[in-house]
């Protein structure tokens, strides 16, 4: 009796067998090969047969073996994200939105931070390839060109924010030239005519692209830079304070100051406040990057250009999907930025 009782308990707790593709094919009245084609969306299956197989799979609660399917397709359902600035202001929004985009199609993401070290980057690259990732996205910490990973990799690669030096690679970057033009047109449209530009570090491509957008737009409107020239420095609030003081001493008629970053703009606002100049009534101020901790805490809140890094990340994911499917692209693709208008250029109601 005890033995029978034990046997009955074991039977009661035994896990049911998962349905197999063979079970689905048998219920649908088709071959295993046809059932596989129908469930994988192959075109050479009659619509009625496809429906019959789908109904059978649903009745049996059939869940295909994802690993087996991916191996048969020559894919593993994983992608690699290689960055040089995991905690950076610009790389994180790109990484997060790229990860979200991959998550919607149930692809696993393997993230590696090279920390700006080429040897570490090479190590991470080999580790990702060893895991048979289906593709790679390389996220830069600046928009300056970076060395290509090479043309002999077994998987497609998309470069985001920091473009590859090789024009045969596909790179996605924010359009800093158009960004400079966008905010300059806004200042002109709000009636400003003596517009100065305090730029960031002259060693960055983004700095020169923004300057080009600013100066070209001013020239098109028949205007020249207030203060006679661009002021180059660094990306700090301290530079913003120092440069603004020097600018005001040089040109008393400045009615707008466009700063190369939100950090510079915060320093600019400090100096204008110390000089007793009302913003935006006397001098309008605008920045770049839309760094929330800086723009929302400014008084008045700061008008700035958002580089739309979230869209950049999602676009990078879509481009990699296409490349994995065999749709190869090359060159640098510049994505538009957007202007966020706040009280530093237009009086708050």
LUMZADREN-368533 format. One record per residue (C-alpha): residue in three letters; x, z, y; residue number from 1. Coordinates in Angstrom, 3 decimals. Layout:
<sites>
+-----+----------+----------+----------+-----+
: res :        X :        Z :        Y :   n :
+-----+----------+----------+----------+-----+
: Ala :        X :        Z :        Y : NUM :
...
+-----+----------+----------+----------+-----+
</sites>
This chain:
<sites>
+-----+----------+----------+----------+-----+
: res :        X :        Z :        Y :   n :
+-----+----------+----------+----------+-----+
: Unk :    0.000 :    0.000 :    0.000 :   1 :
: Unk :    2.781 :    0.919 :    2.384 :   2 :
: Unk :    4.546 :   -2.351 :    1.633 :   3 :
: Unk :    1.399 :   -4.359 :    2.256 :   4 :
: Unk :    0.856 :   -2.515 :    5.529 :   5 :
: Unk :    4.395 :   -3.342 :    6.707 :   6 :
: Unk :    3.985 :   -6.987 :    5.776 :   7 :
: Unk :    0.712 :   -7.193 :    7.695 :   8 :
: Unk :    2.291 :   -5.691 :   10.813 :   9 :
: Unk :    5.115 :   -8.201 :   10.687 :  10 :
: Unk :    2.646 :  -11.042 :   10.462 :  11 :
: Unk :    0.633 :   -9.655 :   13.350 :  12 :
: Unk :    3.677 :   -9.518 :   15.644 :  13 :
: Unk :    5.195 :  -12.820 :   14.586 :  14 :
: Unk :    5.571 :  -15.162 :   17.584 :  15 :
: Unk :    3.620 :  -18.421 :   17.309 :  16 :
: Unk :    5.639 :  -21.589 :   16.864 :  17 :
: Unk :    5.979 :  -23.703 :   20.016 :  18 :
: Unk :    4.420 :  -27.140 :   19.826 :  19 :
: Unk :    6.854 :  -29.986 :   19.302 :  20 :
: Unk :    6.851 :  -33.618 :   20.328 :  21 :
: Unk :    5.987 :  -34.441 :   16.721 :  22 :
: Unk :    2.839 :  -32.303 :   17.017 :  23 :
: Unk :    1.814 :  -34.120 :   20.183 :  24 :
: Unk :    2.391 :  -37.529 :   18.602 :  25 :
: Unk :    0.363 :  -36.542 :   15.518 :  26 :
: Unk :   -2.602 :  -35.313 :   17.575 :  27 :
: Unk :   -2.527 :  -38.384 :   19.837 :  28 :
: Unk :   -2.218 :  -40.739 :   16.855 :  29 :
: Unk :    0.985 :  -42.404 :   18.066 :  30 :
: Unk :    4.621 :  -42.506 :   17.052 :  31 :
: Unk :    7.094 :  -39.915 :   18.300 :  32 :
: Unk :    8.877 :  -42.640 :   20.274 :  33 :
: Unk :    5.644 :  -43.665 :   22.017 :  34 :
: Unk :    4.793 :  -40.039 :   22.803 :  35 :
: Unk :    8.245 :  -39.587 :   24.347 :  36 :
: Unk :    7.877 :  -42.719 :   26.471 :  37 :
: Unk :    4.433 :  -41.648 :   27.672 :  38 :
: Unk :    5.557 :  -38.156 :   28.686 :  39 :
: Unk :    8.638 :  -39.508 :   30.470 :  40 :
: Unk :    6.630 :  -41.975 :   32.565 :  41 :
: Unk :    8.036 :  -45.142 :   31.026 :  42 :
: Unk :    6.276 :  -48.282 :   32.221 :  43 :
: Unk :    5.963 :  -49.913 :   28.792 :  44 :
: Unk :    3.121 :  -47.627 :   27.644 :  45 :
: Unk :   -0.562 :  -48.604 :   27.812 :  46 :
: Unk :   -2.489 :  -46.435 :   30.321 :  47 :
: Unk :   -5.006 :  -45.405 :   27.663 :  48 :
: Unk :   -2.211 :  -44.337 :   25.336 :  49 :
: Unk :   -0.501 :  -42.431 :   28.134 :  50 :
: Unk :   -3.722 :  -40.534 :   28.848 :  51 :
: Unk :   -4.235 :  -39.741 :   25.169 :  52 :
: Unk :   -0.710 :  -38.366 :   24.857 :  53 :
: Unk :   -1.056 :  -36.309 :   28.048 :  54 :
: Unk :   -4.326 :  -34.816 :   26.791 :  55 :
: Unk :   -2.706 :  -33.932 :   23.467 :  56 :
: Unk :    0.229 :  -32.280 :   25.212 :  57 :
: Unk :   -2.133 :  -30.227 :   27.350 :  58 :
: Unk :   -4.229 :  -29.102 :   24.369 :  59 :
: Unk :   -1.111 :  -27.978 :   22.540 :  60 :
: Unk :    0.451 :  -26.395 :   25.653 :  61 :
: Unk :    3.478 :  -28.573 :   24.936 :  62 :
: Unk :    6.532 :  -27.874 :   27.122 :  63 :
: Unk :    9.327 :  -30.406 :   26.681 :  64 :
: Unk :   12.857 :  -29.155 :   26.184 :  65 :
: Unk :   14.305 :  -29.739 :   29.661 :  66 :
: Unk :   17.917 :  -29.588 :   28.514 :  67 :
: Unk :   17.353 :  -32.105 :   25.742 :  68 :
: Unk :   15.534 :  -34.483 :   28.074 :  69 :
: Unk :   18.258 :  -34.251 :   30.713 :  70 :
: Unk :   21.032 :  -34.852 :   28.191 :  71 :
: Unk :   19.231 :  -37.914 :   26.868 :  72 :
: Unk :   18.965 :  -39.186 :   30.432 :  73 :
: Unk :   22.652 :  -38.479 :   31.040 :  74 :
: Unk :   21.828 :  -35.728 :   33.565 :  75 :
: Unk :   21.968 :  -31.937 :   33.579 :  76 :
: Unk :   19.511 :  -31.143 :   36.378 :  77 :
: Unk :   22.216 :  -29.438 :   38.450 :  78 :
: Unk :   23.892 :  -30.307 :   41.747 :  79 :
: Unk :   26.917 :  -28.841 :   43.459 :  80 :
: Unk :   27.048 :  -27.650 :   47.077 :  81 :
: Unk :   30.589 :  -27.376 :   48.351 :  82 :
: Unk :   31.101 :  -25.760 :   51.754 :  83 :
: Unk :   34.028 :  -24.589 :   53.833 :  84 :
: Unk :   32.044 :  -22.092 :   55.885 :  85 :
: Unk :   29.449 :  -20.181 :   53.866 :  86 :
: Unk :   28.750 :  -17.596 :   56.589 :  87 :
: Unk :   28.943 :  -20.086 :   59.457 :  88 :
: Unk :   26.360 :  -20.605 :   62.165 :  89 :
: Unk :   25.997 :  -24.303 :   61.371 :  90 :
: Unk :   26.516 :  -24.554 :   57.620 :  91 :
: Unk :   23.981 :  -21.917 :   56.562 :  92 :
: Unk :   20.795 :  -23.662 :   57.839 :  93 :
: Unk :   21.955 :  -26.862 :   56.129 :  94 :
: Unk :   22.691 :  -25.062 :   52.867 :  95 :
: Unk :   19.384 :  -23.184 :   52.849 :  96 :
: Unk :   17.252 :  -26.271 :   53.455 :  97 :
: Unk :   19.258 :  -28.308 :   50.955 :  98 :
: Unk :   18.680 :  -25.579 :   48.381 :  99 :
: Unk :   14.943 :  -25.520 :   49.185 : 100 :
: Unk :   14.712 :  -29.295 :   48.750 : 101 :
: Unk :   16.390 :  -29.145 :   45.352 : 102 :
: Unk :   14.156 :  -26.254 :   44.327 : 103 :
: Unk :   11.000 :  -28.309 :   44.849 : 104 :
: Unk :   12.108 :  -30.671 :   42.078 : 105 :
: Unk :   13.407 :  -27.851 :   39.871 : 106 :
: Unk :   17.079 :  -28.754 :   40.147 : 107 :
: Unk :   19.579 :  -25.929 :   39.852 : 108 :
: Unk :   22.156 :  -25.558 :   42.622 : 109 :
: Unk :   25.732 :  -24.380 :   42.122 : 110 :
: Unk :   27.218 :  -23.168 :   45.415 : 111 :
: Unk :   30.959 :  -22.903 :   46.088 : 112 :
: Unk :   32.728 :  -21.796 :   49.287 : 113 :
: Unk :   36.230 :  -23.221 :   49.754 : 114 :
: Unk :   36.786 :  -21.133 :   52.924 : 115 :
: Unk :   38.702 :  -23.946 :   54.585 : 116 :
: Unk :   41.367 :  -23.980 :   51.854 : 117 :
: Unk :   42.080 :  -27.416 :   50.361 : 118 :
: Unk :   43.525 :  -25.917 :   47.159 : 119 :
: Unk :   40.452 :  -23.750 :   46.669 : 120 :
: Unk :   38.248 :  -26.765 :   47.381 : 121 :
: Unk :   40.040 :  -28.790 :   44.688 : 122 :
: Unk :   39.580 :  -25.934 :   42.218 : 123 :
: Unk :   35.858 :  -25.667 :   42.976 : 124 :
: Unk :   35.459 :  -29.441 :   42.700 : 125 :
: Unk :   36.967 :  -29.513 :   39.223 : 126 :
: Unk :   34.818 :  -26.530 :   38.198 : 127 :
: Unk :   31.634 :  -28.268 :   39.362 : 128 :
: Unk :   32.551 :  -31.509 :   37.625 : 129 :
: Unk :   33.335 :  -29.505 :   34.501 : 130 :
: Unk :   29.767 :  -28.248 :   34.574 : 131 :
: Unk :   28.573 :  -31.873 :   34.656 : 132 :
: Unk :   26.678 :  -31.656 :   37.947 : 133 :
: Unk :   24.615 :  -34.751 :   38.743 : 134 :
: Unk :   25.870 :  -34.979 :   42.325 : 135 :
: Unk :   27.606 :  -33.158 :   45.167 : 136 :
: Unk :   26.847 :  -32.308 :   48.786 : 137 :
: Unk :   29.853 :  -31.344 :   50.891 : 138 :
: Unk :   28.931 :  -29.313 :   53.986 : 139 :
: Unk :   31.417 :  -29.147 :   56.856 : 140 :
: Unk :   31.869 :  -26.368 :   59.407 : 141 :
: Unk :   32.258 :  -28.833 :   62.300 : 142 :
: Unk :   31.408 :  -32.456 :   63.036 : 143 :
: Unk :   35.072 :  -33.450 :   62.931 : 144 :
: Unk :   35.910 :  -35.963 :   60.172 : 145 :
: Unk :   37.334 :  -34.471 :   56.985 : 146 :
: Unk :   39.291 :  -35.979 :   54.061 : 147 :
: Unk :   37.201 :  -37.715 :   51.424 : 148 :
: Unk :   36.988 :  -36.214 :   47.954 : 149 :
: Unk :   37.909 :  -39.680 :   46.712 : 150 :
: Unk :   36.214 :  -42.756 :   45.317 : 151 :
: Unk :   36.875 :  -42.142 :   41.618 : 152 :
: Unk :   34.480 :  -39.221 :   41.108 : 153 :
: Unk :   31.965 :  -39.579 :   38.243 : 154 :
: Unk :   29.025 :  -38.460 :   40.436 : 155 :
: Unk :   27.678 :  -39.438 :   43.887 : 156 :
: Unk :   28.684 :  -37.389 :   46.935 : 157 :
: Unk :   26.929 :  -36.882 :   50.283 : 158 :
: Unk :   28.780 :  -35.333 :   53.244 : 159 :
: Unk :   26.683 :  -33.249 :   55.654 : 160 :
: Unk :   27.599 :  -32.181 :   59.218 : 161 :
: Unk :   31.321 :  -32.848 :   58.699 : 162 :
: Unk :   31.658 :  -36.603 :   57.968 : 163 :
: Unk :   34.103 :  -38.127 :   55.519 : 164 :
: Unk :   37.038 :  -40.056 :   56.935 : 165 :
: Unk :   36.271 :  -42.855 :   54.455 : 166 :
: Unk :   33.551 :  -45.210 :   55.798 : 167 :
: Unk :   32.602 :  -46.080 :   52.207 : 168 :
: Unk :   31.262 :  -42.550 :   51.764 : 169 :
: Unk :   27.813 :  -41.509 :   52.986 : 170 :
: Unk :   27.908 :  -38.927 :   55.790 : 171 :
: Unk :   25.051 :  -37.305 :   57.729 : 172 :
: Unk :   25.757 :  -35.808 :   61.164 : 173 :
: Unk :   23.734 :  -34.668 :   64.191 : 174 :
: Unk :   23.690 :  -37.250 :   66.988 : 175 :
: Unk :   25.619 :  -35.333 :   69.657 : 176 :
: Unk :   25.789 :  -38.310 :   72.004 : 177 :
: Unk :   22.011 :  -38.621 :   72.114 : 178 :
: Unk :   21.771 :  -34.835 :   72.372 : 179 :
: Unk :   23.850 :  -34.895 :   75.561 : 180 :
: Unk :   21.707 :  -37.688 :   76.946 : 181 :
: Unk :   18.469 :  -35.895 :   76.016 : 182 :
: Unk :   19.183 :  -32.698 :   77.922 : 183 :
: Unk :   20.676 :  -34.556 :   80.900 : 184 :
: Unk :   17.529 :  -36.674 :   81.263 : 185 :
: Unk :   15.495 :  -33.468 :   81.201 : 186 :
: Unk :   17.527 :  -32.031 :   84.084 : 187 :
: Unk :   17.170 :  -35.253 :   86.079 : 188 :
: Unk :   13.423 :  -35.387 :   85.382 : 189 :
: Unk :   13.039 :  -31.855 :   86.743 : 190 :
: Unk :   14.575 :  -32.968 :   90.048 : 191 :
: Unk :   18.222 :  -31.953 :   89.584 : 192 :
: Unk :   20.821 :  -34.193 :   91.185 : 193 :
: Unk :   24.016 :  -32.104 :   91.354 : 194 :
: Unk :   24.557 :  -31.545 :   87.638 : 195 :
: Unk :   27.796 :  -30.002 :   86.395 : 196 :
: Unk :   29.053 :  -29.807 :   82.820 : 197 :
: Unk :   31.001 :  -26.880 :   81.369 : 198 :
: Unk :   32.155 :  -28.117 :   77.983 : 199 :
: Unk :   33.670 :  -26.347 :   74.996 : 200 :
: Unk :   36.942 :  -26.939 :   73.190 : 201 :
: Unk :   38.348 :  -30.403 :   73.904 : 202 :
: Unk :   39.740 :  -30.531 :   70.378 : 203 :
: Unk :   36.291 :  -31.020 :   68.814 : 204 :
: Unk :   34.560 :  -34.358 :   68.300 : 205 :
: Unk :   31.215 :  -32.747 :   69.174 : 206 :
: Unk :   32.561 :  -31.802 :   72.610 : 207 :
: Unk :   33.492 :  -35.388 :   73.496 : 208 :
: Unk :   30.282 :  -36.836 :   72.037 : 209 :
: Unk :   28.179 :  -34.506 :   74.181 : 210 :
: Unk :   30.256 :  -35.281 :   77.270 : 211 :
: Unk :   29.757 :  -38.994 :   76.660 : 212 :
: Unk :   25.992 :  -38.557 :   76.422 : 213 :
: Unk :   25.965 :  -36.539 :   79.649 : 214 :
: Unk :   28.172 :  -38.824 :   81.736 : 215 :
: Unk :   26.578 :  -42.069 :   80.525 : 216 :
: Unk :   23.112 :  -40.767 :   81.383 : 217 :
: Unk :   24.206 :  -39.613 :   84.824 : 218 :
: Unk :   25.825 :  -42.986 :   85.510 : 219 :
: Unk :   22.655 :  -44.799 :   84.426 : 220 :
: Unk :   20.739 :  -42.706 :   86.965 : 221 :
: Unk :   23.289 :  -43.476 :   89.701 : 222 :
: Unk :   24.662 :  -39.921 :   89.674 : 223 :
: Unk :   28.097 :  -38.385 :   89.215 : 224 :
: Unk :   29.130 :  -35.010 :   87.848 : 225 :
: Unk :   29.017 :  -32.122 :   90.294 : 226 :
: Unk :   32.395 :  -30.445 :   90.606 : 227 :
: Unk :   34.029 :  -33.889 :   90.157 : 228 :
: Unk :   34.909 :  -33.477 :   86.451 : 229 :
: Unk :   34.058 :  -31.840 :   83.142 : 230 :
: Unk :   35.441 :  -28.335 :   82.666 : 231 :
: Unk :   36.928 :  -27.864 :   79.184 : 232 :
: Unk :   37.613 :  -24.474 :   77.643 : 233 :
: Unk :   36.357 :  -22.692 :   74.527 : 234 :
: Unk :   32.982 :  -21.711 :   73.039 : 235 :
: Unk :   32.834 :  -18.142 :   74.441 : 236 :
: Unk :   30.680 :  -16.315 :   76.968 : 237 :
: Unk :   33.895 :  -15.332 :   78.750 : 238 :
: Unk :   34.698 :  -19.014 :   79.320 : 239 :
: Unk :   31.172 :  -19.556 :   80.612 : 240 :
: Unk :   31.602 :  -16.785 :   83.197 : 241 :
: Unk :   35.069 :  -17.950 :   84.301 : 242 :
: Unk :   34.191 :  -21.641 :   84.485 : 243 :
: Unk :   30.957 :  -21.026 :   86.391 : 244 :
: Unk :   32.774 :  -18.969 :   89.017 : 245 :
: Unk :   35.391 :  -21.696 :   89.446 : 246 :
: Unk :   32.696 :  -24.363 :   89.626 : 247 :
: Unk :   30.676 :  -22.576 :   92.304 : 248 :
: Unk :   33.802 :  -22.031 :   94.382 : 249 :
: Unk :   34.554 :  -25.749 :   94.147 : 250 :
: Unk :   31.020 :  -27.110 :   94.776 : 251 :
: Unk :   28.392 :  -25.048 :   96.615 : 252 :
: Unk :   25.688 :  -27.669 :   96.075 : 253 :
: Unk :   25.415 :  -27.460 :   92.289 : 254 :
: Unk :   21.759 :  -27.324 :   91.243 : 255 :
: Unk :   22.167 :  -27.529 :   87.442 : 256 :
: Unk :   24.828 :  -26.503 :   84.936 : 257 :
: Unk :   24.811 :  -27.999 :   81.461 : 258 :
: Unk :   26.894 :  -25.878 :   79.089 : 259 :
: Unk :   28.537 :  -27.118 :   75.893 : 260 :
: Unk :   27.064 :  -24.268 :   73.806 : 261 :
: Unk :   24.575 :  -21.416 :   74.078 : 262 :
: Unk :   27.469 :  -18.954 :   74.191 : 263 :
: Unk :   28.919 :  -20.651 :   77.256 : 264 :
: Unk :   25.458 :  -20.748 :   78.816 : 265 :
: Unk :   25.007 :  -16.989 :   78.407 : 266 :
: Unk :   28.257 :  -16.430 :   80.316 : 267 :
: Unk :   27.111 :  -18.910 :   82.951 : 268 :
: Unk :   23.874 :  -16.963 :   83.465 : 269 :
: Unk :   25.882 :  -13.762 :   83.985 : 270 :
: Unk :   27.926 :  -15.267 :   86.805 : 271 :
: Unk :   24.918 :  -16.840 :   88.498 : 272 :
: Unk :   23.181 :  -13.454 :   88.442 : 273 :
: Unk :   26.262 :  -11.793 :   89.950 : 274 :
: Unk :   26.340 :  -14.418 :   92.717 : 275 :
: Unk :   22.655 :  -13.827 :   93.485 : 276 :
: Unk :   21.623 :  -17.363 :   92.529 : 277 :
: Unk :   18.124 :  -17.575 :   91.010 : 278 :
: Unk :   17.663 :  -19.402 :   87.712 : 279 :
: Unk :   16.075 :  -21.936 :   87.561 : 280 :
: Unk :   14.863 :  -21.992 :   91.191 : 281 :
: Unk :   18.337 :  -22.511 :   92.683 : 282 :
: Unk :   20.414 :  -23.505 :   89.652 : 283 :
: Unk :   19.053 :  -24.669 :   86.288 : 284 :
: Unk :   21.038 :  -23.864 :   83.124 : 285 :
: Unk :   20.912 :  -25.475 :   79.676 : 286 :
: Unk :   22.956 :  -25.194 :   76.493 : 287 :
: Unk :   23.400 :  -26.613 :   73.025 : 288 :
: Unk :   22.731 :  -25.348 :   69.471 : 289 :
: Unk :   19.541 :  -23.237 :   69.893 : 290 :
: Unk :   21.201 :  -20.142 :   68.465 : 291 :
: Unk :   18.235 :  -17.778 :   68.389 : 292 :
: Unk :   20.149 :  -14.547 :   68.974 : 293 :
: Unk :   21.526 :  -16.004 :   72.221 : 294 :
: Unk :   18.669 :  -18.104 :   73.604 : 295 :
: Unk :   15.844 :  -15.614 :   73.038 : 296 :
: Unk :   17.814 :  -12.708 :   74.483 : 297 :
: Unk :   18.810 :  -14.576 :   77.635 : 298 :
: Unk :   17.004 :  -13.879 :   80.923 : 299 :
: Unk :   15.421 :  -16.240 :   81.606 : 300 :
: Unk :   15.239 :  -17.627 :   78.074 : 301 :
: Unk :   17.566 :  -20.553 :   77.614 : 302 :
: Unk :   16.676 :  -24.229 :   77.464 : 303 :
: Unk :   18.859 :  -25.776 :   74.774 : 304 :
: Unk :   19.298 :  -28.629 :   72.321 : 305 :
: Unk :   18.438 :  -27.819 :   68.704 : 306 :
: Unk :   20.690 :  -29.781 :   66.339 : 307 :
: Unk :   17.876 :  -29.704 :   63.737 : 308 :
: Unk :   20.208 :  -28.699 :   60.928 : 309 :
: Unk :   17.237 :  -27.976 :   58.673 : 310 :
: Unk :   16.240 :  -31.643 :   58.689 : 311 :
: Unk :   19.888 :  -32.547 :   58.135 : 312 :
: Unk :   19.941 :  -30.425 :   54.971 : 313 :
: Unk :   16.702 :  -31.846 :   53.602 : 314 :
: Unk :   17.836 :  -35.395 :   54.370 : 315 :
: Unk :   21.130 :  -34.792 :   52.587 : 316 :
: Unk :   19.180 :  -33.698 :   49.500 : 317 :
: Unk :   16.987 :  -36.819 :   49.637 : 318 :
: Unk :   20.003 :  -39.087 :   50.024 : 319 :
: Unk :   21.641 :  -37.445 :   47.019 : 320 :
: Unk :   18.457 :  -37.888 :   44.959 : 321 :
: Unk :   18.527 :  -41.589 :   45.813 : 322 :
: Unk :   22.219 :  -41.878 :   44.954 : 323 :
: Unk :   21.663 :  -40.188 :   41.584 : 324 :
: Unk :   18.940 :  -42.793 :   40.932 : 325 :
: Unk :   21.426 :  -45.560 :   41.691 : 326 :
: Unk :   20.582 :  -46.258 :   45.349 : 327 :
: Unk :   24.042 :  -46.163 :   46.907 : 328 :
: Unk :   24.526 :  -45.928 :   50.688 : 329 :
: Unk :   27.614 :  -45.721 :   52.861 : 330 :
: Unk :   28.702 :  -45.037 :   56.422 : 331 :
: Unk :   27.765 :  -42.381 :   58.964 : 332 :
: Unk :   24.081 :  -41.707 :   59.557 : 333 :
: Unk :   23.411 :  -39.888 :   62.849 : 334 :
: Unk :   20.223 :  -37.807 :   62.894 : 335 :
: Unk :   18.301 :  -37.025 :   66.105 : 336 :
: Unk :   18.320 :  -33.635 :   67.787 : 337 :
: Unk :   15.474 :  -32.061 :   69.765 : 338 :
: Unk :   15.222 :  -30.404 :   73.151 : 339 :
: Unk :   13.696 :  -26.913 :   73.385 : 340 :
: Unk :   12.580 :  -26.277 :   76.973 : 341 :
: Unk :   12.471 :  -22.679 :   78.178 : 342 :
: Unk :   12.587 :  -20.777 :   81.456 : 343 :
: Unk :   16.194 :  -21.524 :   82.428 : 344 :
: Unk :   15.282 :  -25.054 :   83.532 : 345 :
: Unk :   11.528 :  -24.850 :   84.164 : 346 :
: Unk :   10.037 :  -21.774 :   85.921 : 347 :
: Unk :    8.049 :  -19.631 :   83.502 : 348 :
: Unk :    4.362 :  -19.366 :   84.272 : 349 :
+-----+----------+----------+----------+-----+
</sites>
